[in-house]
Amino acid sequence: MFTRINRPLRLLGWRLYPNQSEATKAEIGLKRLDRVGKLAWARESPGQGLV
């Protein structure tokens, strides 16, 4: 709901996961990272810099 109202300005990265459970675990892990860790994750993602 939040992103429906507050659209992202750009997509920093994306990754595919085999199922929703794995994707949720990865999302939780990503949210626990500090800013530097999140930026490193985005640099390593295949979809880096997409608008």
RAPE-V508298 format. One record per pair of residues at least 6 apart in sequence whose ideal C-beta (glycine too) atoms are under 7 Angstrom apart, sorted by sequence separation. I is the first residue (numbers start at 1). J is the second residue. D is the distance in whole Angstrom. If there is no record, write none. Layout:
i=I j=J d=D
i=I j=J d=D
//
This chain:
i=17 j=23 d=4
i=42 j=48 d=6
i=30 j=38 d=7
i=33 j=41 d=7
i=17 j=26 d=6
i=30 j=41 d=6
i=13 j=41 d=7
i=13 j=42 d=4
i=12 j=42 d=4
i=15 j=45 d=6
i=14 j=45 d=6
i=13 j=45 d=3
i=14 j=46 d=7
i=14 j=47 d=4
i=13 j=47 d=5
i=13 j=48 d=5
i=11 j=47 d=6
i=12 j=48 d=7
i=11 j=50 d=4
i=10 j=50 d=7
i=10 j=51 d=5
//
